[in-house]
Amino acid sequence: MNSSLSYSGINTKVKAMSSKLISRDDFQKIYNLETVADFIAYLKKHPGYHDLFQKYDEREIHRGEAERVFINGLYLDYTKIYRFSNDEQRQDLELIFFRYEVNVLKACIRLIHNNESAYDLSLFHPFFTKHSQINVNPLSSSKSMEEYINNLKGTEYYSMLSKLSNKSGLSSFDYEMALDVYYFTKSWKLKDKILKGNNRKAFTLRMGTEIDLLNIMWIYRSKKMYDMGAAEIFTYLIPVNYKLTIAQLTKLISSVTLDEFMNLLSTTKYKDFVTHLRNGTMEHEYSRIINKIFLYNITRYPASMTVVNYYLFRRDMEIGRLTSALECIRYGLELKKKQEFILQL
């Protein structure tokens, strides 16, 4: 089958799904809402969230429960797309599922840290249990990291987290960072084994840039906020090089002052990122760059999974904005502050 024709069906389906995303006008209305009940009531009327929130009473639902509904909506969309796709397209989607699996693991770690014991994966659960070795129920009810890790026996994550637990003084942050590093490192290797042609090219550009930027931001934060030494910084980095060479990374890590770090970064492919590090907009710029790469990939590689990947990225970003909107309304932030939180892209 012609490669363009093989992707026309799934791209048409995803474009139809995109029409149900929260628009900028919707967000303009959302940040004018006064109560959480008004917020949920608004989503109940929106075509993208009507079915998800229909069974909930907007006067009783709490923040954590609403966020889990958002996430289940993303996973449900992923399931619909996966079932519609062919075998080649599913290879690309498997890498996205790997990301979701790691996100579930991280969410269960936060349950331990926050002394909570509820994780609603109801809409995604049938698909998740079929495609994952992880048993979410015992993980989400774990009372300690020791119990959590024991509940991962028989999975690919057990050995890595078990070795990590031998170190003293670890926080949930350390475990979550280790899972992120594992995800990026393994995905970078898998892409060359399971992806072909345009899908591999698009994935490489997007993830390679993402890894470089994440490493830059981590080095910057570790120097500015945590006063870490070079050896400690290195343990948290994703061991993948894209446009940043090993030599450049080593110099960035070894820089003594933030000014030296900025000067060194100015000699790399990411020199334009320096301004955003200085003025505190690095997360926003990071999202903007990744968004731009998705759009480039759609134009450059139309006969690929780029349209699907971009939709799932936008859906994920939407969850972040809706969660921020919910927090702003909950704490009664002024209108200008709400705009700053919600309309970042």
VMD Tcl script that draws the C-alpha trace (Angstrom):
set ca {
  {0.00 0.00 0.00}
  {1.16 3.52 -0.78}
  {2.63 5.06 2.38}
  {0.50 8.20 2.05}
  {-2.68 6.14 1.75}
  {-1.75 3.96 4.74}
  {-1.72 7.05 6.97}
  {-4.69 8.92 5.49}
  {-7.24 7.00 7.54}
  {-5.62 7.41 10.93}
  {-4.74 11.06 10.23}
  {-8.35 11.80 9.27}
  {-9.57 10.17 12.48}
  {-7.14 12.13 14.64}
  {-7.98 15.43 12.94}
  {-11.64 14.78 13.80}
  {-10.64 14.12 17.41}
  {-8.66 17.37 17.43}
  {-11.87 19.32 16.93}
  {-12.82 18.39 20.50}
  {-9.73 19.91 22.10}
  {-10.20 22.90 24.40}
  {-9.78 26.03 22.26}
  {-8.19 29.31 23.25}
  {-11.66 30.86 23.40}
  {-12.74 28.08 25.76}
  {-9.82 28.88 28.05}
  {-10.70 32.57 27.93}
  {-14.12 31.61 29.32}
  {-12.67 29.12 31.82}
  {-10.39 31.60 33.55}
  {-13.38 33.88 34.12}
  {-15.15 31.19 36.14}
  {-15.40 31.73 39.88}
  {-15.84 28.25 41.37}
  {-14.69 24.68 40.80}
  {-18.35 23.69 40.39}
  {-18.69 26.20 37.53}
  {-15.49 24.82 35.99}
  {-16.71 21.20 36.01}
  {-20.16 22.25 34.82}
  {-18.51 24.01 31.85}
  {-16.51 20.88 30.97}
  {-19.69 18.78 31.18}
  {-21.06 20.80 28.28}
  {-17.84 20.64 26.22}
  {-17.83 17.86 23.56}
  {-14.33 16.74 24.58}
  {-15.25 16.18 28.23}
  {-19.02 15.69 28.31}
  {-18.91 11.89 28.58}
  {-15.94 11.86 30.97}
  {-17.57 14.10 33.59}
  {-21.21 13.17 33.11}
  {-21.38 10.86 36.15}
  {-19.74 13.40 38.50}
  {-21.50 15.97 40.66}
  {-19.70 19.25 40.06}
  {-20.44 20.33 43.63}
  {-18.65 17.36 45.17}
  {-15.74 16.39 42.90}
  {-12.31 17.27 44.32}
  {-9.16 18.41 42.55}
  {-7.33 15.07 42.54}
  {-10.36 13.25 41.19}
  {-10.82 15.81 38.40}
  {-7.17 15.50 37.39}
  {-7.48 11.72 37.18}
  {-10.50 12.17 34.88}
  {-8.37 14.41 32.64}
  {-5.62 11.77 32.46}
  {-8.06 8.94 31.84}
  {-9.43 10.96 28.93}
  {-5.96 11.11 27.35}
  {-5.44 7.39 27.84}
  {-8.88 6.62 26.42}
  {-8.05 8.64 23.28}
  {-4.77 6.74 22.97}
  {-6.69 3.44 23.17}
  {-9.07 4.52 20.40}
  {-6.16 5.48 18.16}
  {-4.25 2.27 18.90}
  {-7.23 0.08 17.99}
  {-7.64 1.98 14.72}
  {-3.96 1.67 13.72}
  {-2.15 -1.02 11.71}
  {0.88 -3.01 12.85}
  {3.48 -0.51 11.61}
  {1.67 2.41 13.21}
  {1.43 0.52 16.50}
  {5.22 0.30 16.68}
  {5.31 4.07 17.10}
  {2.42 3.99 19.56}
  {4.23 1.40 21.69}
  {6.86 4.03 22.52}
  {4.11 6.40 23.63}
  {2.60 3.66 25.79}
  {6.01 3.23 27.41}
  {5.83 6.91 28.41}
  {2.34 6.43 29.87}
  {3.47 3.34 31.77}
  {6.31 5.31 33.37}
  {3.86 8.10 34.20}
  {1.66 5.59 36.02}
  {4.67 4.34 37.98}
  {5.57 7.90 38.97}
  {1.99 8.66 40.00}
  {1.99 5.63 42.31}
  {5.26 6.84 43.90}
  {3.59 10.17 44.65}
  {0.73 8.32 46.36}
  {3.25 6.91 48.84}
  {4.83 10.31 49.41}
  {1.43 11.99 49.94}
  {0.01 9.13 52.06}
  {-2.79 8.53 49.57}
  {-4.09 5.18 48.37}
  {-6.29 5.81 45.34}
  {-5.38 5.73 41.67}
  {-8.21 5.69 39.18}
  {-7.15 4.01 35.94}
  {-10.65 2.69 35.29}
  {-11.16 3.81 31.67}
  {-7.66 2.69 30.64}
  {-7.41 -0.36 32.88}
  {-8.56 -3.09 30.42}
  {-6.09 -1.90 27.76}
  {-3.32 -1.25 30.27}
  {-3.48 -4.69 31.88}
  {-3.39 -6.33 28.44}
  {-0.28 -4.43 27.32}
  {1.66 -3.99 30.57}
  {3.30 -6.31 33.10}
  {2.48 -3.84 35.86}
  {-0.28 -4.56 38.34}
  {-1.48 -1.10 39.30}
  {-3.68 -2.07 42.25}
  {-0.92 -3.33 44.60}
  {1.40 -0.54 43.43}
  {-1.13 2.18 44.24}
  {-1.80 0.70 47.68}
  {1.89 0.35 48.63}
  {2.73 2.01 51.95}
  {6.49 2.28 51.42}
  {9.04 2.28 48.60}
  {10.23 -1.13 49.74}
  {6.74 -2.55 49.29}
  {6.34 -0.65 46.01}
  {9.55 -2.10 44.57}
  {8.64 -5.63 45.71}
  {5.35 -5.24 43.84}
  {7.37 -4.66 40.66}
  {9.04 -8.08 40.73}
  {8.80 -9.73 37.34}
  {8.82 -6.40 35.48}
  {11.66 -4.61 33.71}
  {11.67 -1.90 36.36}
  {12.41 -4.08 39.38}
  {16.16 -4.51 38.96}
  {16.83 -0.82 38.30}
  {14.75 0.47 41.22}
  {15.94 -2.28 43.54}
  {19.57 -1.27 42.98}
  {18.68 2.37 43.49}
  {16.99 1.62 46.81}
  {20.33 0.45 48.24}
  {21.40 4.09 48.41}
  {20.52 6.05 51.53}
  {18.60 9.31 51.82}
  {16.58 8.95 48.64}
  {13.38 10.90 48.04}
  {10.47 10.29 45.68}
  {12.18 12.79 43.36}
  {15.19 10.45 43.00}
  {12.99 7.51 42.03}
  {10.95 9.57 39.56}
  {14.10 10.98 37.96}
  {15.52 7.46 37.63}
  {12.34 6.32 35.85}
  {12.51 9.29 33.45}
  {16.17 8.59 32.64}
  {15.30 4.91 32.07}
  {12.45 5.87 29.73}
  {14.50 8.24 27.57}
  {17.56 5.98 27.44}
  {15.60 2.88 26.44}
  {13.35 4.74 23.98}
  {16.39 6.21 22.24}
  {17.71 2.68 21.67}
  {14.34 1.20 20.72}
  {13.59 3.79 18.05}
  {16.33 2.40 15.79}
  {15.05 -1.14 16.24}
  {11.31 -0.72 15.84}
  {10.78 2.48 13.83}
  {11.42 2.90 10.12}
  {11.78 5.69 7.57}
  {9.95 8.94 8.32}
  {8.67 7.75 11.68}
  {12.24 7.19 12.87}
  {13.44 10.53 11.48}
  {10.59 12.46 13.11}
  {10.98 10.67 16.44}
  {14.75 11.22 16.46}
  {14.47 14.96 15.88}
  {11.78 15.43 18.52}
  {13.19 13.20 21.26}
  {16.81 14.18 20.60}
  {15.96 17.86 21.07}
  {13.83 17.05 24.09}
  {16.69 15.17 25.77}
  {19.19 17.96 25.09}
  {16.86 20.60 26.53}
  {15.99 18.51 29.59}
  {19.69 17.97 30.31}
  {20.38 21.70 29.93}
  {17.52 22.62 32.28}
  {18.60 20.06 34.85}
  {22.22 21.28 34.89}
  {20.97 24.86 35.24}
  {18.57 24.02 38.11}
  {21.15 21.91 39.91}
  {23.61 24.80 39.90}
  {21.16 27.57 40.71}
  {18.86 25.84 43.21}
  {20.61 22.79 44.64}
  {24.31 23.69 44.64}
  {25.27 20.21 43.39}
  {28.74 19.10 42.45}
  {29.64 17.89 38.96}
  {29.63 14.18 39.91}
  {26.14 14.39 41.43}
  {24.75 16.38 38.52}
  {26.02 13.79 36.09}
  {24.09 10.95 37.81}
  {20.78 12.63 36.96}
  {21.49 13.33 33.29}
  {19.97 11.35 30.43}
  {23.00 9.54 28.93}
  {22.14 10.40 25.33}
  {23.87 12.90 23.05}
  {22.06 14.56 20.17}
  {23.24 18.07 19.26}
  {25.11 18.46 22.52}
  {28.39 16.56 22.45}
  {29.85 14.77 25.45}
  {32.59 17.39 25.58}
  {30.05 20.23 25.65}
  {27.98 18.54 28.37}
  {31.10 17.93 30.45}
  {32.06 21.60 30.24}
  {28.54 22.70 31.18}
  {28.51 20.38 34.19}
  {31.99 21.51 35.27}
  {31.24 25.23 35.03}
  {31.86 26.95 38.36}
  {29.40 29.87 38.08}
  {26.07 30.43 36.33}
  {27.68 33.09 34.15}
  {30.29 30.57 33.01}
  {27.52 28.05 32.33}
  {25.61 30.61 30.21}
  {28.73 31.57 28.28}
  {29.46 27.93 27.49}
  {25.85 27.26 26.46}
  {26.11 30.28 24.11}
  {28.69 28.33 22.06}
  {26.32 25.40 21.41}
  {23.33 24.77 19.14}
  {21.12 25.94 22.00}
  {22.55 29.44 22.41}
  {19.09 31.01 22.00}
  {17.96 29.13 25.13}
  {20.24 31.27 27.32}
  {17.81 34.21 27.38}
  {14.99 32.00 28.60}
  {17.12 30.55 31.36}
  {17.95 34.06 32.52}
  {14.41 35.44 32.50}
  {12.70 32.37 33.98}
  {10.75 31.25 30.91}
  {12.69 28.05 30.17}
  {9.73 25.67 30.69}
  {7.55 27.74 28.41}
  {10.30 27.92 25.77}
  {10.91 24.19 26.08}
  {7.22 23.49 25.31}
  {7.26 26.02 22.47}
  {10.31 24.38 20.86}
  {8.83 20.88 21.10}
  {5.54 22.18 19.70}
  {7.44 23.76 16.79}
  {9.22 20.47 16.07}
  {5.92 18.60 15.95}
  {4.60 21.10 13.41}
  {7.80 20.84 11.36}
  {7.57 17.04 11.38}
  {3.97 17.16 10.16}
  {5.04 19.30 7.20}
  {8.25 17.38 6.49}
  {6.93 13.85 7.05}
  {3.18 13.80 6.25}
  {3.18 10.04 5.58}
  {4.02 9.16 9.16}
  {2.67 9.15 12.72}
  {3.47 12.84 13.18}
  {-0.20 13.94 13.16}
  {-1.05 11.31 15.78}
  {1.92 12.19 17.96}
  {1.11 15.88 17.82}
  {-2.50 15.28 18.83}
  {-1.44 13.26 21.88}
  {1.11 15.95 22.76}
  {-1.56 18.66 22.55}
  {-3.93 16.54 24.65}
  {-1.22 16.15 27.28}
  {-0.55 19.91 27.28}
  {-4.29 20.50 27.60}
  {-4.35 18.42 30.78}
  {-1.61 20.58 32.25}
  {-3.50 23.78 31.43}
  {-6.80 22.44 32.75}
  {-5.11 21.34 35.97}
  {-3.55 24.80 36.34}
  {-6.94 26.40 35.65}
  {-8.52 24.26 38.34}
  {-5.83 25.29 40.84}
  {-6.22 28.98 39.94}
  {-9.98 28.86 40.43}
  {-9.67 26.82 43.62}
  {-7.30 29.32 45.22}
  {-9.05 32.40 43.83}
  {-6.13 33.83 41.88}
  {-6.77 37.12 40.16}
  {-7.64 37.16 36.46}
  {-4.18 38.22 35.25}
  {-2.54 35.42 37.21}
  {-5.00 32.91 35.76}
  {-4.06 34.03 32.25}
  {-0.37 33.58 33.00}
  {-0.93 30.05 34.27}
  {-3.38 28.82 31.65}
  {-2.45 30.45 28.34}
  {1.23 29.56 28.15}
  {1.25 28.10 24.64}
}
mol new
graphics top color blue
foreach p $ca { graphics top sphere $p radius 0.5 }
foreach p [lrange $ca 0 end-1] q [lrange $ca 1 end] { graphics top cylinder $p $q radius 0.2 }
display resetview
